[in-house]
Amino acid sequence: MTLQEIFEKAEIETRSYSGRGMYGAQCLAVAVDDLGALFSAVVESIRSKGPEAHDVVSKAFQGMKTDQLGRGLIVYFPSIPWE
């Protein structure tokens, strides 16, 4: 199970993104208006998936970064390539 699959099962739209210092490399990202809503959806998704999903999310969120997108926010994970 990948973080992208966890997001997609939680009906969170994923996209590719090249953040600061990535020099054009693409990684997994999600655009959000509300960071709390993202975390809530992920928690609900992993609750039913078990320990494997918890480990995937825990490791990924330790390395997450954010950028402003006008009124929204993009959350991206430089260590996770876009699939």
Buried (B, 14 or more C-beta within 10 A) or exposed (E): BBBBBBBEBBEBEBEEBBBEEEEEEBBBBBBBEEEEEBBEBBEEBBEEBEEEBBEBBEEBEEEBBEBEEEEEBBBBBBEBEBE
